[in-house]
Amino acid sequence: MLGLGIENLALADYLIGQGEKVTVCDNRSAEELGERYQRLAARGVDFRLGARSLEQLDDFAMLYRSPGLPLFHPALIKARANGVKVTSAMRLFLQLCPCPVIGVTGTKGKGTTATLIHRMLERSQRQKGARVYLGGIIGIAPFSFFTLLQPDDLVVLELSSFQLEDLEENVDIAVFTNITEDHLAPADPVNPNYHQSREAYVQAKTNLLRYQSPSGVTILNQDDRTCRELASLVHGRLLLYGSVPPPAGAWYEQLPSGEYAVYWNLTGAPELLITSKEIKLRGEHNLLNIAAAALASYTAGADRESITQAISEYKGLEHRLEYVTTINGVHFFDDSFATSPEPTIVALRAFTEPVILIAGGADKGTDYSGLAEEILKSTVKVVILIGRMGPVIREAIKQRAEKTKRRPPLLVNGGSDMKSIVAQANQYATPGDVVLLSTACASFDLFKNYKERGDLFKEQVLALNQG
């Protein structure tokens, strides 16, 4: 096991149960691994820990790489050259899985889409006396439920580019939300994997459909340029979704009333699926996620009632444009999962109210000019700038404003802790405004991860009520 994340931890339990001799190689110490170390050591697992943990890999028959370890790491290149097989927990799971798999990937939106698919299938699977399981980077290791799987069950997997970059296995239904660019610099010190170019990133994503059988189904976002280009790689049935009607698939439209409606045409004629007055999720991007999820779940066997019920009940994932509270007429939203400009741009388009935007953090090798343009076009009235990229975003906004002769929003230094950041945002907010934490950057200069950043934001927002 190269790295002891949740995937390899669950895989270790499975392999030990199969009688395999397991060694964990991790650059952390036994103390840093904590309970994970104690749990596996008690089961006879060997450990190679610390900075030299990857120095001698040639004496293994099989290496299971954590997604956070780059394929181009010199130790892996050397091991492969010496005949050692390098694979992953996800690859083994797909090879062994006894039931159909729905794989969901994309730069953004894959967590919401995968969760929606799972919820849509729960009711219909229960009616059939079967189950549906959700795993992947959503936080649930597939091998934690592998031994429970039956042939009539279904598995929904949210898959990152790092899980896909060496994939050669088939998934029955492949769903793509969008492909822009991400992970072009090593942002997370614990998981330093990154793609050396945008082309490598796109190539990794396309592995989800590249190895499908002719009986497979691929679901692509026709509004996304890169997804449209993937259509020629599809081996089986192709379904499309977007903001205009496709030959076969789903789409959304704005009604004369101002509401939105989601339609599909899987039976040959357009059919209304649901209207926005029945949907709790905010933003047009979530209408796309709903359309993709509806297509995937219906293809996997869900009935229309199960699909619409799941849509109407779903409130969204934590830290993804999550409504926190309203204080003195000011609405607070946590979109900490927005670690690159694209999801922040999408979030800004979800609001017509005046916005106080909190942006900045650690660099992921990103260009902020597009974000600057969107901020100038949007209802943003104040930008609270944080972290190492705060000054870079400030400069991008100022340059874009000067070039286009537009007045920039007020640009404010937010400080280095969440209490100061929230206080600054609240100072400029008036009733009817939205305070939006959507940083367009990774979190690692000020916070452990996006979850801690979002949790602290919500904690400090709720504390305003007590001040």
N, C-alpha and C positions, 0 to 999 in steps of 0.2 A: 504494500500500500504506500504510494508516494503522496504523503499528506493525509492527515486524519480529520477531514471535514465530515459533514453529516453523511455524504454519499459513501465514502470509504468506511466509515464507522459501521453503517448498516451492512455493507458488503462484507466486512471482516466477520461480523456475527454469522452471516450466511455461510461463508467459506469455512469457518471453523466447524460449523455444523455439518459440512460436507466432508470433514476429515482432512482439510488442507492445512499445511504448515504456513502460517502467516507471519510476516515481518512488517512492521510499520517504520517507514523512514520519514521523519519530519524534522524541520529545522527548529522547532520549539523544544523546550525542555520538558521533562516529566512533570515538573511543577506547573508549567504553563498549560500542558495538556490536561492536567487535573483529573477529574473523574473519568474521562475517556481513557487515560493511561491506566488508571487503577482497574477499571472494568476489564480491559483487554489483557493486562498483565496477569490478572487472576485466572484467565482462560488459556494461559500458556503462550501468548503472543510475544515474539521477540521485538526489540526496538533498536533502531539506530537513530539517535537524536542529536540535534545541534547543527552547527554550521557545516559539518562534514558528513551529514547524513546521506547525501547523494553521491559520495565519492566512489563507492564500489558497488555497482549494480550488476556487474557481469555474472555474479554467482546465482542470480535468480532466473527461473524459467519464464515467469510472467510478472509484468509490472502493471499495476492498476493506478493510473495517473489521476490525481485530483484535477478538476477543471481549472483551478488556479495556477497549475504548473504549466509553463509554456512548452509546447511541443518542440520548440527550437532550443530548449535548454541543452547545453553541451553534454550533460550527463545522460540525457535521453538519446541524443544522437549517437553517442559512443555505445550505449547499451544496444540500440537497434543494429548498429554496425557489427556487433559481436553476437548477433543472433537471438537476442532477448526480445520477446514479444511485448509490445507496449499497447495497452488497451485501457478501458475505463469501466467503472461500475455501470454507467449508462449503456455502454455497448453490450456488456454481458447481459444486462436486464432485457434488452430488446431481443437478444439471441434466444433467451430462455422463456420469455413471457408467453403464457399459454392462451392469451386472449387478445382481441383487437386493441390497438393503441392509436390514440389521437395525439399527435405532436403539434405543439403551438410554439412558434418563434416569431421574432420581430425585434426591432430596436426598442419600441415602446408599445404598450398595450397588451402584451402577451399574458401578463399576470391576470388582468381583468378578464380577458377573453377566455383563458383556460379555466378560471374560476366559474365564469358564466356557463361554459360548456358542462362542467361538472355538475353544477346546480340544475341545469336543464335535464341532464340524464339521470339524476338521482331518483326522481319520481317515476320516470318511465321504466328504469331498471328495477325498481322495487316492485312495480306491477308485474314484472316478468319473473320475480323471484331471484333476481341477480343483483349485483352491486357495481358501482363505479368508483374508482380510486383516483385521487389527484396527487401528483408528485412532481418532482423536478426542482427548479430553483424557487418554486413557491415555498420551499422550506421542508418538504417531506421527501425523504430518500426512498426511491422505489423499492429497494430491497427490504425496507421496513415492513412492507405489506406483501412481498412476493409470495411467501408460503401460503397466503390466504387466497390467492387468485384461482378462479375456476374458469373453464372455457367460455361460459356465457357472460362473464364479467367484462367490464371495459376499463381501460386506463387512460387518463388524460395527463399528459406531461408538458409542463412549461419548460422549454429548452433554451439555454443560452448558446451564444456562438462558441463558447469554450467547450461546451458539451458536444457540439456538433462538428467541431473542426476536424476530427478524425473519424467521424461516423461513416459506416458503410452498411448499416442495417436498414431494413424496411420498416416504415410505419404505415398503418392502413389509411389514416387520414392526416394530411399535412396542412396546417393552417399558418399563413403568413400575415402578420398585421401590417408591417411596413419595414423597409430597410433603408436607413439613412447612413449614419456612421457612428461608431462608438468604440470604446476600448482601444484607441490608437496610441495610448501611452499607459505605462504601468502605474495606475492611480492608487491601488490598494496594496500596502506593504505586506499584508498577510497572504494575499492572493495576487501575485505580481504579473499574472498572464496579461498579454495584450496582443493585438494584431499588428503586424508590421506595415500594413497598408490597408486602405479601404477595400482594395480588390481581394485581399486575404480575408477580410471580415465578411464580404459578400459571399465569397466561395464557401466559407464555413457555414453560413446560413443555408445555402442551396443544397447542402448535403442532406437536409431533411426530405427533399423531394427527389434528389438525384438517384437514390437507390430504391425507390418505390417500385412495386410490381405493377403490371398493367391493370390489375384489379383495384389499385389504390385510387384515392380521391385527393386532389390538391385544391386548396381554397386560397385564392390570391386577392389582394386589395388592388383593384384596377385604378384607384386614384393615385397609387404610389408608382412612380416611374420605374424603379428597380424591380418591383413585383411584376409589372407588366412585361418586363424583359425576360422574366423567368418562365413565361408561358410556354416557350418553345422547348423547355426541358421537361415538361410534364409527360409522364409515361401513361397515366390512366385518365380518369375523368377530371375535367377542369370545371370548377365553379368560381365565379367572380362576385365581388361585392364592391360597393362604392356609393357615389352620390348621383350616379345616372344608371338607368336600367341596363343590366348586362344580358347577353343571350340566355344565360342560365345562372341564377344566383339570387342575390338580394341587394337592396339599395334603400336609401332614405331620400325623402323629398320634404320640402317645406310647404305646408298647406296655406291657403289664403288667410286662414285665421292666425297665422304666425307659428302655429304648432308644427311639429315634425311628425312624419309617419314613416315606418319601416315596412317595406314590401318585399315579397319574394315571388319567383316565377318557376318553381321547381316542377309544377304539374302542367306547364305549358301556357298558363295564363297568369297575369299579375294578380296577386292576392295580398290584401292588407294583413300585416302581421300584428302590429301594435302602434299606438300613437304616443307622442312624448308626454301627454298628460298622465299616462300610466307608467312612466319611466322615472325613477328616482335619480339616476346618474345624470350628471351635468356635462354639457359640451357635445358638439357635433362629433368629435373623435370617438365618444362612447357609442354613438349611433353606429359607427363603423364596427366597433368591437361587438356590439349586439348582433349586427348582421352576420359577421363572421361566425360567431358562436352559434347562432340559429342554424346556419347552414351545416356546420360540423355536427351538431347534436342531432339534427333531423336525419342526416346521412348515416349517423351511427345508430339510429332507431328510435329517437325520442318522438313523441307525438306533439302536435301543435299546442295542446293545452298545457303540457309540462313545460314547453318552451316559453310561452307567454307568461305563465305564472312565475317562473324563475326570473324573467326580466323585470316584472312589476315589483317583485319583492327585494331585488338586489340593490344594496346601497353603496357598493364599491369597496375596493381594497383600502386598507390602512395606508396612509401616506401617499395615496394617488388621488389628488384633487379631493381630499377628504374634508368635508365640512366639520369644523370643530365646535364653534358656538357663535352667538351674536351677543356683543356687549355694547350697550349704549348705541344701538343701531348700526354698529360696525360688524361685518361678517368676516370671520377668520377661517381660512382654508389652508390645510396642510398638504402640500404637493412635494414633499421632500424627496420622493422617488425620482423627481425630475433632475437627473444628474448630467444632462447635456442640454443644449439650447432647444432642440426640437420639441421635447415635451413641455418645456416652458412656453414656447410659442403657441402650442396647442392649448395650454391652460389659459393663456391670456385671451384667446379667441372665445373662451367659454363665458366671458363676462362682458356685460354692457355697462356695469357700474364703474365708478372711479376706483382705480386699483393702486394700492401701495404695495409694490413688489419687493420682496427680499431676494437678492441674487448675489451669487459669488461663492467662492470656495476653492477647492483644489482643481488643478488643471488636468484635463484628459486629452490634451492635444487638439483642442477645438477652436474653430473660427467663430467669433461672436458677432460678426457683422450682420448676419441674418437676424439674430436676436435684437440687435440695436434697431434695425429697421422695423421689426414688429413692435417694439416698445414705442417707437415714435408714431406708429399707425394706431396703436391701441388706446385704451382709456387709462393707461398708467399715468398717475400724476406725481408719484414719488418713487424713486428706486433707493432702497436701503442696501448699500453695497457692503459685502462681507468677504473675509478671507483673502487669499493671495490673488484671486482673479477679480476681486472688487475693482481695483484700479484699472485693470485691463478692460473690463466691461464699461466702466466710466468713460474711458478714452474712446472705445468703440461707439458709444452713444453720442459723445460730443462730436466726433469726426463725421458721423452719419448726419447729424443735425446740421452741421456747418455745410456739408456738401449738398444737402437737399433744402437748405434755407428754412428749416423747421425749428420750432422752439422745443428744446429738450425738457423732459420732466425734471423736477428737483432731484438732484443727486446727493445723497447723504451717506456719510460713513456710519455704519451700524455698530461698530465695536467688535469685540472678540469673544463675547459670551452671549448666550441666548437671552438672558435677562435684559441686557442692554439693547440687543437687537429688537426684541419685542417692544420694549419701552419706546425706542425711537419710532418704530412703525406706528404705534398707538398714538404717539404725540401728534402725528400728522393726519390721523384719521378723523373723519367727521361722520355723523349718521348717514347711512346709505352707502358708505365706502366698503371695499373689500381689502383686507390685508391678506396677501398671498405669499406663502413661503414656497417658492418654486425657483430654486437657485441656479439651474442650468449648469451646475458644477458638481463634482464629487465633494465629499464631506471631510476628507481625511486630514485637512490642515487644522480644523477646529473641533471636529467630532470624530468618534470612532467609526461611524457609518451613517448612512442616510436614516436608518431607523432611530438611532439615538438623537440625531438632529431633529427629526419630526417629533419624537416623544418629548424632547426638551421644549420645543416650540409649543406644543399643546399644553404642557405643564405650566409654562410661563403665561400663556394666554389665559388659561383658567384662573391663574393667580391674580390676574387683573381684576377679577370680580371680587377678590378679597381685599384689594388694596384700598 
